[in-house]
Amino acid sequence: MMSLKNKRVLITGGGQGIGRTIAEAFARSGASLVLSDINRETLERTAQELRDEGHDVTAHVADVTDVEALREMRGSIYRDVGPVDVLVNNAGVVFGGNFLQLPLEQHKLTYDVNITGMTNVTWVFLQDLLERPEARIVNIASASSLVGLPYGTSYCASKWAALGFSESLRLELKEEGHNNIHVTAVCPSYINTGMFNGVEPPRLTRMLEPDQLAEKIVASCLRGDAMLMEPFMVKLTPLLKLLPVGLLDMIGRALGVTTSMRNWQGH
Ligand SMILES: NC(=O)c1ccc[n+]([C@@H]2O[C@H](COP(=O)([O-])OP(=O)(O)OC[C@H]3O[C@@H](n4cnc5c(N)ncnc54)[C@H](O)[C@@H]3O)[C@@H](O)[C@H]2O)c1
């Protein structure tokens, strides 16, 4: 089990939502925080509020799709506080709706932020992580990494990619003998952050509360788990996918997975 004493945790998209809640959970466990976000206003407000609570926090505005900005951020983090020990790839966007009615730019932005962004940040910070005595990468994927999500086609595809990215990198690092680093893919269903306002959580699942999930994410990260799937129904999804497609589709409709995104009004 990794200890967070004197460890630095970088969280992308840390200005609000589950990123902020994950930051609070890491800080409570003794880590120093390095928060990053494209949104200066929420980033600076969150960083100040966490400092006011006595936590050690630095904040860096950066767009995860901009590799130059990420390189500069890495340089100033290294100079000011030192190399990071934990990277949480959390920044993400979603645009719900009928595939054809969504502008192509929104589909493309979803891939740019959710998977190209994850690749960029990991590429810029991985060497530093490999040189730490103990290190972790946590990639925030989704329950939709495991099953199709109508009215969220590109979001779902970007999250399948995020899971493939995590699993491949985890195996490659092991293969290369980097036993000091573990990669965790986090696959939660809907979380109460506003990103998915208007959705209907599928039957036998509930809207997850950020605080409880964040504690589980930190625990999984410290143990070096390969995957965290929440709530329980999500853990059954890989098994359900062994069923014939027609039957799986019927179950998806009956549980409300197929229609859960139909009334999405989130941000
Ligand atoms: N909310 C859910 O139901 C849910 C479920 C599963 C997975 N997730 C994933 O969790 C992560 C966080 O989601 P959230 O619910 O907290 O959403 P959120 O919208 O509240 O937070 C996302 C954060 O990412 C930042 N961001 C967006 N684009 C960025 C960019 N280009 N560069 C840097 N930062 C950027 C935003 O400014 C924001 O602070 C996302 O990856 C999301 O896909 C969310």
Ligand as a Chemical Component Dictionary entry (heavy atoms), coordinates in Angstrom:
data_LIG
# 
_chem_comp.id                   LIG 
_chem_comp.type                 NON-POLYMER 
_chem_comp.pdbx_formal_charge   0 
_chem_comp.three_letter_code    LIG 
# 
loop_
_chem_comp_atom.comp_id 
_chem_comp_atom.atom_id 
_chem_comp_atom.alt_atom_id 
_chem_comp_atom.type_symbol 
_chem_comp_atom.charge 
_chem_comp_atom.model_Cartn_x 
_chem_comp_atom.model_Cartn_y 
_chem_comp_atom.model_Cartn_z 
_chem_comp_atom.pdbx_ordinal 
LIG N1  N1  N 0  -20.309 12.792 -13.783 1  
LIG C1  C1  C 0  -20.453 11.532 -14.160 2  
LIG O1  O1  O 0  -21.579 10.954 -14.124 3  
LIG C2  C2  C 0  -19.269 10.742 -14.656 4  
LIG C3  C3  C 0  -19.395 9.332  -14.749 5  
LIG C4  C4  C 0  -18.292 8.601  -15.194 6  
LIG C5  C5  C 0  -17.116 9.234  -15.515 7  
LIG N2  N2  N 1  -17.039 10.597 -15.405 8  
LIG C6  C6  C 0  -15.790 11.243 -15.794 9  
LIG O2  O2  O 0  -15.260 11.947 -14.679 10 
LIG C7  C7  C 0  -14.477 13.047 -15.135 11 
LIG C8  C8  C 0  -14.894 14.318 -14.420 12 
LIG O3  O3  O 0  -16.274 14.534 -14.660 13 
LIG P1  P1  P 0  -17.185 15.496 -13.745 14 
LIG O4  O4  O 0  -18.484 14.817 -13.581 15 
LIG O5  O5  O -1 -16.430 15.939 -12.558 16 
LIG O6  O6  O 0  -17.412 16.687 -14.776 17 
LIG P2  P2  P 0  -17.172 18.262 -14.635 18 
LIG O7  O7  O 0  -17.644 18.852 -15.927 19 
LIG O8  O8  O 0  -17.779 18.747 -13.385 20 
LIG O9  O9  O 0  -15.589 18.392 -14.533 21 
LIG C9  C9  C 0  -14.736 18.246 -15.632 22 
LIG C10 C10 C 0  -13.540 19.161 -15.446 23 
LIG O10 O10 O 0  -12.678 18.991 -16.583 24 
LIG C11 C11 C 0  -12.256 20.288 -17.003 25 
LIG N3  N3  N 0  -11.906 20.270 -18.424 26 
LIG C12 C12 C 0  -12.732 20.161 -19.489 27 
LIG N4  N4  N 0  -12.034 20.251 -20.625 28 
LIG C13 C13 C 0  -10.741 20.414 -20.281 29 
LIG C14 C14 C 0  -9.534  20.580 -21.027 30 
LIG N5  N5  N 0  -9.541  20.597 -22.376 31 
LIG N6  N6  N 0  -8.370  20.711 -20.350 32 
LIG C15 C15 C 0  -8.354  20.703 -18.993 33 
LIG N7  N7  N 0  -9.464  20.585 -18.233 34 
LIG C16 C16 C 0  -10.639 20.427 -18.877 35 
LIG C17 C17 C 0  -13.476 21.182 -16.738 36 
LIG O11 O11 O 0  -13.122 22.559 -16.718 37 
LIG C18 C18 C 0  -13.948 20.645 -15.399 38 
LIG O12 O12 O 0  -13.325 21.280 -14.324 39 
LIG C19 C19 C 0  -14.674 13.106 -16.656 40 
LIG O13 O13 O 0  -13.597 12.461 -17.295 41 
LIG C20 C20 C 0  -15.940 12.319 -16.852 42 
LIG O14 O14 O 0  -16.044 11.778 -18.147 43 
LIG C21 C21 C 0  -18.070 11.356 -14.967 44 
# 
loop_
_chem_comp_bond.comp_id 
_chem_comp_bond.atom_id_1 
_chem_comp_bond.atom_id_2 
_chem_comp_bond.value_order 
_chem_comp_bond.pdbx_ordinal 
LIG N1  C1  SING 1  
LIG C1  O1  DOUB 2  
LIG C1  C2  SING 3  
LIG C2  C3  SING 4  
LIG C2  C21 DOUB 5  
LIG C3  C4  DOUB 6  
LIG C4  C5  SING 7  
LIG C5  N2  DOUB 8  
LIG N2  C6  SING 9  
LIG N2  C21 SING 10 
LIG C6  O2  SING 11 
LIG C6  C20 SING 12 
LIG O2  C7  SING 13 
LIG C7  C8  SING 14 
LIG C7  C19 SING 15 
LIG C8  O3  SING 16 
LIG O3  P1  SING 17 
LIG P1  O4  DOUB 18 
LIG P1  O5  SING 19 
LIG P1  O6  SING 20 
LIG O6  P2  SING 21 
LIG P2  O7  DOUB 22 
LIG P2  O8  SING 23 
LIG P2  O9  SING 24 
LIG O9  C9  SING 25 
LIG C9  C10 SING 26 
LIG C10 O10 SING 27 
LIG C10 C18 SING 28 
LIG O10 C11 SING 29 
LIG C11 N3  SING 30 
LIG C11 C17 SING 31 
LIG N3  C12 SING 32 
LIG N3  C16 SING 33 
LIG C12 N4  DOUB 34 
LIG N4  C13 SING 35 
LIG C13 C14 SING 36 
LIG C13 C16 DOUB 37 
LIG C14 N5  SING 38 
LIG C14 N6  DOUB 39 
LIG N6  C15 SING 40 
LIG C15 N7  DOUB 41 
LIG N7  C16 SING 42 
LIG C17 O11 SING 43 
LIG C17 C18 SING 44 
LIG C18 O12 SING 45 
LIG C19 O13 SING 46 
LIG C19 C20 SING 47 
LIG C20 O14 SING 48 
# 
